[in-house]
Amino acid sequence: MPSFSHETTLEFTYDSDAVARIVERSVAQEVGEIEGDRSTTTLSRTGDTVTVVVEAADLVALRAGVNTWIRLVEVAETVHDCGVAASS
């Protein structure tokens, strides 16, 4: 197992705990599924904030991991927003 010498924490804050919970549940299933030998990710939620911690063995793997998780969260937000708009 490689040493993870680089780390980034991403925090996403929402208007409510309920929205944060939806985003967290949407992306949580990806934890462990998309990681390689060079990075790992943890996901947590406290109230209205979802936190993603990406650890990596090198900067290239860290950048790739951060980009992946930002995209996953953005997709979850977009899907939620579309659902809200459709129900209005």
N, C-alpha and C positions, 0 to 999 in steps of 0.2 A: 504494500500500500504506500503510495507516495506521500511525501510531506506536503501539506498545504500551507505555503508560506505567504499567500496573498489572500485578502479577504475584503469583501465589500458588503455593506448592509444597505438594503433598499427599504424605505418605508413609504407606504401608500396610505394616506388618511382620507376617509370618506365622510359623507354627511351624516351617516348613522352606523351604529353597530350592525344593523341588518344588512346594509350594503356591503360592509367589510366582510361579514360572514359569507355572503354569496360569492364574492370574489375569492375568498380563501378556499371555500369548498370547490370552486371551479378549477383552481390551479393546483390544489393539494394532491390530486391524483397523479400529477406529473413528477412529484418528488420521488427520486429513486428510479424513475423510468427513463429519463433523458441524460442522466449523468454518465460520464465516462471515467476513465482511470485518473484523469487529471483534475477533476473538480467534483465538488459535492455541494448540495444545497439543503438548507433547512427553512421551514416556513412556519410562521406563528401569527396569531392574531391576539391583540389586546384591545378590547373595546372597538373603536372605529378605525383602528390602524392595523394593517397587514404588514408584516416584516418578513423580508426574504434575505437570507444571509448566504452569499455565494463564497465558497472557499476554493482556491485553486493552487495548483503546483507552480504555475507560471502566469505571466501577464496575458499571454494570448488566450489561454484557457479561461482566465478570469473575465476578459472582455467578451468572449463567446458566451459564457454563462450568464453574465449580466444582460447582454443583448437578448438572449433567449427568454429570461425571466421577465424582462420589461415587456417584451412582445406578448408573452402569455397573459400577463396581468392586463395589458391594454385590450386584448381580445375579450377577456372576461368582462372588463368594464363596458366595452362596446356592446356586447351581447346583452348585458344587463340594461344598458341605456335604451337599446332597441326594444326590449321587452316592456320597459316603463313607457316609452313613447307609444307603443302599440296598444297598451291598455288604457291610455289617456283618452 
